[in-house]
Amino acid sequence: MRKVLDTVDQRTKLVGENRLELLLFRINSTQLFAINVFKVKEVVKLPPLSSLPGSNHNIYGVANIRGISIPVINLREAIGFSPMPVTEDSNLIITEYNRSVQGFLVGKVENIVNMTWSDIMPPPKSAGGHNYLTAITRIEEEGQARLVSIIDVEKVLAEIIDYDVKISDGVLDESLISYMPGRKILIVDDSSTARKQVRDTLSQLGLEIIEASDGLQALRLLQSWADEGRDVTDELLMMITDAEMPEMDGYKLTSEVRHDPRMAKLYITLNTSLSGSFNQAMVEKVGCDKFISKFQPDLLVGVVQERLRTILG
């Protein structure tokens, strides 16, 4: 499995073409779950764990991987099932999200599948707002269509790690405060948790937040404004978009905006938990104006202020 995960160059090209690879795994005998391979550092058999007294109840222990201590999250318990028992099929998926490294205790790791974002659908609205899925898809397995549930890892982590939306002293430019109330920012992210983090940060500045849950939804909104004769760049101070989203990812969204003369000058910030070096290359390729890694309230505020200074001259 580690050898498969080493194909970084190939996966980079896939993401740039509105494609992704999913790592499929099980946490029970009946369902298939997945996360984006680009978030995965490696997959190993579950090593011996040390206890971590006083930690969140979903932290199963700490693994020592080549001298680095990594917290291990019992993923099945974290998303509302009974705790994951340790068996000979137990594996550890080591991931990097939002500049932190953690391991997820899972069962059997199946394989990697190549998909397009157009094949990835949001979970049904009937699932409610408290589920732990960011999307669903279907794959062919032994001649049968199987449903795959894609975990909203950012929601899982937000319930374990305390993400503070407080803006640090000295970050806010007092001379800009009066210019912020009423200005609009479009947030595009498939994770309701991620949208809430950005909304709670920027609403402190009096900014009006508009939300979209995927790239296609955002593009259709912008196109509808343009069709009505509204100037998109006048309507929005900026758009802040995630990279990975169902139906249309943030790179494809940016490319579509840049190729439409009615909205081509819209200021776009990529805000993602993917690795910085990779995203910097993609920012330049598709034409984003800025890249920041999740979740950093001070950097979000800094980007908004930088954009506002440009407009005010």
C-alpha positions as CSV (number, residue, x, y, z in Angstrom):
1,M,0.0,0.0,0.0
2,R,2.8,2.4,0.8
3,K,4.2,1.9,-2.8
4,V,0.8,2.8,-4.3
5,L,0.7,6.0,-2.2
6,D,4.1,7.1,-3.5
7,T,2.7,8.1,-6.9
8,V,2.4,11.8,-6.0
9,D,3.1,13.2,-9.5
10,Q,0.3,11.1,-11.0
11,R,-2.1,12.2,-8.4
12,T,-1.2,15.8,-8.8
13,K,-2.1,15.6,-12.5
14,L,-5.4,13.9,-11.6
15,V,-6.4,16.7,-9.2
16,G,-5.7,19.3,-11.9
17,E,-8.2,17.6,-14.2
18,N,-11.1,17.6,-11.7
19,R,-10.2,14.0,-10.7
20,L,-9.2,12.3,-7.5
21,E,-8.2,9.0,-6.0
22,L,-10.0,7.5,-3.1
23,L,-8.6,5.1,-0.5
24,L,-11.3,2.6,0.3
25,F,-11.5,0.9,3.7
26,R,-13.9,-0.7,6.1
27,I,-14.8,0.0,9.7
28,N,-17.5,-2.6,9.7
29,S,-18.4,-5.6,7.6
30,T,-21.2,-4.1,5.5
31,Q,-20.1,-0.6,4.4
32,L,-17.3,0.9,2.4
33,F,-15.8,4.2,3.5
34,A,-13.2,6.4,1.8
35,I,-10.9,9.4,2.1
36,N,-9.0,11.3,-0.5
37,V,-5.6,9.6,-1.1
38,F,-4.0,13.1,-1.2
39,K,-4.6,13.4,2.5
40,V,-2.9,10.1,3.2
41,K,0.8,9.9,4.2
42,E,0.9,6.1,4.6
43,V,-1.0,3.0,5.6
44,V,0.5,0.6,8.1
45,K,-0.6,-2.3,10.2
46,L,-1.7,-1.1,13.6
47,P,1.5,-0.9,15.8
48,P,1.5,-1.1,19.6
49,L,-0.1,1.9,21.2
50,S,0.6,3.9,24.3
51,S,-2.2,5.3,26.3
52,L,-2.8,9.1,26.6
53,P,-4.5,9.8,29.9
54,G,-7.0,12.7,29.9
55,S,-7.3,12.8,26.1
56,N,-10.6,12.9,24.1
57,H,-12.5,9.6,24.4
58,N,-12.1,9.1,20.6
59,I,-8.3,9.0,21.0
60,Y,-7.4,5.3,21.1
61,G,-3.8,5.9,22.0
62,V,-0.5,7.1,20.6
63,A,1.6,5.3,17.9
64,N,5.3,5.8,17.5
65,I,6.0,5.9,13.8
66,R,9.7,6.2,13.1
67,G,10.3,8.3,16.2
68,I,7.3,10.5,15.8
69,S,4.3,10.3,18.2
70,I,1.0,10.2,16.3
71,P,-2.4,10.3,18.0
72,V,-4.6,7.5,16.9
73,I,-8.4,8.2,16.5
74,N,-10.8,5.3,16.6
75,L,-12.7,6.4,13.5
76,R,-15.7,4.1,13.9
77,E,-16.4,5.5,17.4
78,A,-15.7,9.1,16.2
79,I,-18.5,8.9,13.6
80,G,-21.1,7.5,16.0
81,F,-20.7,3.7,15.8
82,S,-19.5,1.4,18.6
83,P,-15.7,1.4,19.1
84,M,-13.5,-0.3,16.5
85,P,-12.2,-3.6,17.9
86,V,-8.6,-4.5,17.2
87,T,-8.3,-7.6,15.0
88,E,-5.7,-9.0,12.6
89,D,-7.3,-6.8,9.9
90,S,-6.7,-3.6,11.8
91,N,-4.8,-0.9,10.0
92,L,-3.6,2.7,10.7
93,I,-4.2,5.3,8.0
94,I,-1.8,8.2,8.8
95,T,-3.1,11.5,7.4
96,E,-2.2,15.1,7.3
97,Y,-5.1,17.6,7.7
98,N,-4.9,21.3,8.6
99,R,-1.2,21.1,9.3
100,S,-1.6,18.3,11.8
101,V,-0.8,14.6,11.5
102,Q,-3.0,11.9,13.0
103,G,-3.7,8.2,12.5
104,F,-7.2,6.7,12.0
105,L,-7.8,3.2,13.3
106,V,-9.7,1.3,10.6
107,G,-10.3,-2.3,9.6
108,K,-9.4,-3.8,6.2
109,V,-8.0,-1.4,3.7
110,E,-9.3,-2.4,0.3
111,N,-7.8,-0.5,-2.6
112,I,-7.5,2.9,-4.4
113,V,-10.0,3.9,-7.0
114,N,-9.7,6.7,-9.6
115,M,-12.7,8.9,-9.8
116,T,-13.9,12.2,-11.3
117,W,-15.4,14.8,-9.0
118,S,-18.5,14.7,-11.1
119,D,-19.0,11.2,-9.8
120,I,-18.9,12.4,-6.2
121,M,-22.3,13.5,-4.9
122,P,-23.3,15.3,-1.7
123,P,-25.0,13.1,0.9
124,P,-28.8,13.1,0.7
125,K,-30.5,16.0,2.5
126,S,-32.5,13.4,4.4
127,A,-29.3,12.4,6.2
128,G,-29.6,15.6,8.2
129,G,-26.9,18.0,9.2
130,H,-25.2,15.9,11.9
131,N,-23.9,13.1,9.8
132,Y,-20.1,12.6,9.3
133,L,-20.1,12.3,5.5
134,T,-18.9,15.0,3.1
135,A,-20.0,13.0,0.0
136,I,-21.0,9.7,-1.4
137,T,-20.2,7.8,-4.6
138,R,-20.7,4.4,-6.2
139,I,-18.2,1.9,-7.5
140,E,-18.4,-1.4,-9.3
141,E,-17.3,-4.2,-7.1
142,E,-17.6,-7.9,-8.3
143,G,-20.2,-6.8,-10.9
144,Q,-22.3,-4.9,-8.4
145,A,-22.7,-1.2,-7.7
146,R,-21.5,-0.4,-4.1
147,L,-22.2,2.8,-2.2
148,V,-19.1,4.4,-0.8
149,S,-19.3,7.0,2.0
150,I,-16.6,9.7,2.1
151,I,-15.8,10.8,5.6
152,D,-15.9,14.4,6.6
153,V,-12.6,14.2,8.4
154,E,-12.6,18.0,9.2
155,K,-15.8,17.5,11.2
156,V,-14.3,14.5,13.0
157,L,-11.1,16.5,13.9
158,A,-13.1,19.6,14.9
159,E,-14.9,17.6,17.6
160,I,-11.5,16.4,18.9
161,I,-9.3,19.4,18.4
162,D,-10.3,22.8,19.8
163,Y,-10.2,25.2,16.8
164,D,-10.2,28.8,18.1
165,V,-11.7,31.5,15.8
166,K,-10.3,34.3,17.9
167,I,-8.3,36.9,16.0
168,S,-5.0,37.6,17.6
169,D,-4.1,41.0,19.0
170,G,-2.5,43.2,16.5
171,V,-3.8,41.4,13.4
172,L,-6.8,43.6,12.8
173,D,-6.0,46.9,11.0
174,E,-8.1,49.5,12.8
175,S,-8.1,51.8,9.8
176,L,-10.0,49.2,7.7
177,I,-12.7,48.3,10.2
178,S,-15.3,50.8,9.0
179,Y,-14.9,49.6,5.4
180,M,-15.8,45.9,6.2
181,P,-19.5,45.8,7.3
182,G,-21.8,44.7,4.4
183,R,-19.0,43.6,2.1
184,K,-19.7,40.1,0.8
185,I,-17.5,37.0,0.7
186,L,-18.5,33.8,-1.0
187,I,-17.3,30.7,0.9
188,V,-17.2,27.4,-1.1
189,D,-16.6,24.2,0.8
190,D,-18.3,20.8,1.0
191,S,-17.6,20.5,4.8
192,S,-20.2,22.4,6.8
193,T,-17.6,22.4,9.7
194,A,-15.0,24.2,7.5
195,R,-17.6,26.7,6.3
196,K,-18.6,27.4,9.9
197,Q,-15.0,28.0,10.9
198,V,-14.5,30.6,8.1
199,R,-17.9,32.1,8.7
200,D,-17.4,32.5,12.5
201,T,-14.0,34.1,11.9
202,L,-15.0,36.6,9.2
203,S,-18.4,37.5,10.6
204,Q,-16.5,39.1,13.5
205,L,-15.5,41.8,11.0
206,G,-19.1,42.6,9.9
207,L,-18.6,40.9,6.6
208,E,-21.6,39.3,4.9
209,I,-21.0,35.6,4.2
210,I,-22.6,33.7,1.3
211,E,-22.1,29.9,1.3
212,A,-21.9,27.2,-1.4
213,S,-21.3,23.5,-0.7
214,D,-19.5,22.7,-3.9
215,G,-17.8,24.2,-6.9
216,L,-20.6,23.7,-9.3
217,Q,-23.1,25.3,-7.0
218,A,-20.8,28.3,-6.6
219,L,-20.2,28.6,-10.4
220,R,-24.0,28.5,-11.1
221,L,-24.5,31.3,-8.6
222,L,-21.9,33.5,-10.1
223,Q,-23.2,32.8,-13.6
224,S,-26.7,33.7,-12.6
225,W,-25.5,37.0,-11.3
226,A,-23.7,37.7,-14.5
227,D,-26.7,36.7,-16.5
228,E,-28.7,39.3,-14.6
229,G,-26.2,41.9,-15.6
230,R,-24.6,42.2,-12.1
231,D,-20.9,42.8,-11.8
232,V,-19.5,39.9,-9.9
233,T,-16.4,41.7,-8.8
234,D,-18.6,44.5,-7.4
235,E,-20.9,42.0,-5.6
236,L,-18.0,40.1,-3.9
237,L,-14.9,41.2,-2.1
238,M,-13.6,37.8,-2.8
239,M,-14.3,34.1,-3.1
240,I,-12.7,31.6,-0.7
241,T,-12.8,28.1,-2.0
242,D,-11.7,24.6,-0.8
243,A,-9.8,22.4,-3.2
244,E,-11.7,19.1,-2.9
245,M,-15.5,19.2,-3.4
246,P,-18.2,17.0,-5.0
247,E,-19.1,17.6,-8.6
248,M,-16.5,20.3,-9.2
249,D,-13.3,20.9,-7.3
250,G,-11.8,24.3,-6.4
251,Y,-9.2,24.2,-9.2
252,K,-11.8,23.6,-11.9
253,L,-14.1,26.2,-10.4
254,T,-11.2,28.8,-10.5
255,S,-10.4,27.8,-14.1
256,E,-14.1,28.2,-15.1
257,V,-14.3,31.7,-13.5
258,R,-11.0,32.8,-15.1
259,H,-12.3,31.8,-18.6
260,D,-15.6,33.8,-18.2
261,P,-14.9,37.4,-19.1
262,R,-17.8,38.5,-17.0
263,M,-16.2,37.3,-13.7
264,A,-12.5,36.7,-14.7
265,K,-11.2,39.4,-12.3
266,L,-12.9,38.0,-9.2
267,Y,-10.3,37.7,-6.4
268,I,-10.0,34.0,-5.4
269,T,-8.3,32.5,-2.4
270,L,-7.7,28.8,-2.1
271,N,-8.2,27.6,1.5
272,T,-7.5,23.9,1.9
273,S,-6.1,21.3,4.1
274,L,-4.0,19.8,1.3
275,S,-0.2,20.2,1.3
276,G,1.1,23.7,0.8
277,S,3.8,22.9,-1.8
278,F,1.4,21.1,-4.1
279,N,-1.3,23.8,-3.8
280,Q,1.1,26.6,-4.5
281,A,1.8,24.9,-7.9
282,M,-1.9,24.5,-8.6
283,V,-2.6,28.1,-7.6
284,E,-0.3,29.3,-10.3
285,K,-1.6,26.8,-12.8
286,V,-5.3,27.7,-12.5
287,G,-4.9,31.4,-11.5
288,C,-5.9,31.7,-7.9
289,D,-4.8,34.9,-6.3
290,K,-3.8,33.5,-2.9
291,F,-3.3,30.2,-1.1
292,I,-3.7,29.6,2.7
293,S,-3.8,26.3,4.5
294,K,-6.6,25.5,6.9
295,F,-7.5,26.5,9.6
296,Q,-5.7,29.8,10.4
297,P,-8.0,32.7,11.4
298,D,-5.3,35.3,11.4
299,L,-4.3,34.5,7.9
300,L,-7.9,34.6,6.7
301,V,-8.3,38.1,8.2
302,G,-4.9,39.1,6.7
303,V,-6.1,38.1,3.2
304,V,-9.3,40.0,3.6
305,Q,-7.4,43.1,4.7
306,E,-4.9,42.8,1.9
307,R,-7.7,42.6,-0.7
308,L,-9.5,45.6,0.9
309,R,-6.4,47.7,0.8
310,T,-6.0,47.0,-2.9
311,I,-9.6,48.1,-3.6
312,L,-9.3,51.2,-1.5
313,G,-6.0,52.2,-3.1
